[in-house]
Amino acid sequence: MRTYCIKTAGPADLDGARVVMLDTVYRDFGTGYVPRWHGDIIDPAAAYLTPVRHTLLVALDGVDGDVVATAALDSRGPAHPPNPQHVAARFPSGESAQLRRVYVRPAHRRRGLARRLVAELLAFAAADGGYRSVYLHTDPTVEGAEGFWRSLGKVVHDEREDPDGGQPVVHFEIPLPSLTP
């Protein structure tokens, strides 16, 4: 059985994390790099390592030490536009932890890595003490993504149900764990 080390990313992990993220936006999303959506991928240190309330986690393959998965959290709520106004209002910046870049290389999927990474991000958000909610959005056309997030949270808006057809984006709230025993 393959083993993995999950840790907070440091400067030495950023190139590997960036490769996982870029491979995902090109391969799984089919969008490629879009500066207005993916600036944090190019400079993950500024996005996740420098701000105190942000974090980037990586999963390292126990065999070769390569970064095989990423998961990030920041304090920026969803912006309107492009997100619906009611979603942006429900998850204001500073009070909302947003999960981002939960990506696992295809060869390492179905091994619990994403679930472990998200659990650590939720623990980070709870320990911060300033977050009142956890938000994320996903592209339901990516295989397994919608089902995974539905297993962890509740849908707050599915843009596919909008009168104009909307974008293939589903917005979720994930329960913030309690620190009290």
N, C-alpha and C positions, 0 to 999 in steps of 0.2 A: 504494500500500500504506500502510495506517495505521501510525503509529509510536506507541510507548508509552515512557514513562519510569517505571522501577521504582525506588522509593526508600524509605528508612525514613521512616515517617510522622512528621510534626511537628504541632504544635498547629493549624496552618492546614489540615491535611488531615483532621482528625478528624470534622468535620461530614459531609464527603463519604464518608468510610469508614463512618460510622454509617448513612448512607442506604443504601449498598450492602448492608451487613449486615442491616439491618431489612427491606429489600425482599426479600432472599433468604429470611429465616425466614418471612415472610408468603407470598411467591409460590411458592418451591420446596419448602419444608418444610410449609407449610400450618398451622404451629403458631401463628404470630404470636409476639409477644414473651412469653416466659415468664421471669419474674424469676430463678427458681432456675437456669435454664440460660443466660440471656442477659445477666446483669448486666454482663459485660465490654463488651457492645455499647453500653450506655448510658454507661459511663465508661471508654472505651478508654485514656485517658491513665493512669489509676490501674492498669489491668490490664496495659498493654503498654509505655508510655513511661517510667514512673517506675522499675519494677524493672529492675535492671541486666541480669539474665539473660533478660529478656523482650524481644520486639520486635513491631512491627506494620509491615508493608510495604504500600505502596499502588502501584497502577499507574495512571498518569495518561495520559489520552488526549492524544496529541500535537497534535490539532486544537484542542480547546477547553480542555484542562487539567483536565477533570473526573476525579474518582476513578472508575475503572471496574472495579477489582478490589482485593481485600484478601487478606492472609495474615498470620497471627499465630503466635507461638510463645511458650509459657510453660513454667515448670518445675514445673507441677502435674500429677502423674500422675492417671489416671482414678480417681474416687472409687467406693467400694463402700459401700452401694448408690448409684446405680442400676446400675453396671457389675458384671459378675461378679467375685467375690472373687479368682479366680486371675488375672484381667487386672489388677486393681488391685495385686496382689502382684508381678506381673512388671514393672510400670512404676511404681516408687515415686517420689513427689514429690522433687524436688531432684536426682535422678539421671536423670530422664527428661524429655526435651524433648517437649512435646505440641504438635502442629500443630493450629491452630484457624482458623476463619473464612477458609478458602481459598474465596473466592467471586468469581465473575466475572459481570458483567452479561451477560444473554443476547446482546445485540448484539455483544459482544466475545469471545464464546467461539469455540473452535476456531482460535485464533491463537497458541497456545503460552504464553499468559499464566500460567495456573496452574502449568505445568511450570517456567517461569522463576522464579516466586515461590517455589515449593517448593525449587528448587535454592538460592536465596539463603537461605531459612530453614535448610536443611541446612548450608550453609557457616557461618552464624551459630552453629548448635549445635556444630559441630566446633571452631570458633575459641574457643568458651567454655571448652572443655577439661574441664568437669565433668559433661557428659552422657555416659551410657553407652548410651543407647538413645533412639529416636525413636518416638513413639506417635501414633496418631490413630484416631478412629472416624468412620464415615460412615453415612449413611442410604442404603441401596441402592435405595430407591424414587425417589431423585432421578436423573433421566436423566443417564447418563454418569459418575456419581460412583464407583460400584463399579469399573467398568472402568478408570477413570483411576488409582485407588489400587492396584488389582491390578498395573498396569503399573510401579509404583514400589516396591512392598513386598510383604510376605507377610501373609496372613490368620493371625491368632493365635486368633481366635474369631469365629464367625458365629452370632449369637443366634437366627437363623431356624432353626438346627439343634437348638436346645435342646428337651428333651422336652416342655416346656409351650408350645412354639411361639415363645417369646421375643419380643423387640422386633425391628423391622427395623433392626438395628444390626450393622455388621461392624467388628471391631477389627483394626487393622493395626500391624505394625512396619515401619518404613522404615529401610534401612541408613544408619548414620551414616558420612558420608564421612571418609576419613583425610586428615590434613593433610600427611602425609609424601609426597614426590614418588615 
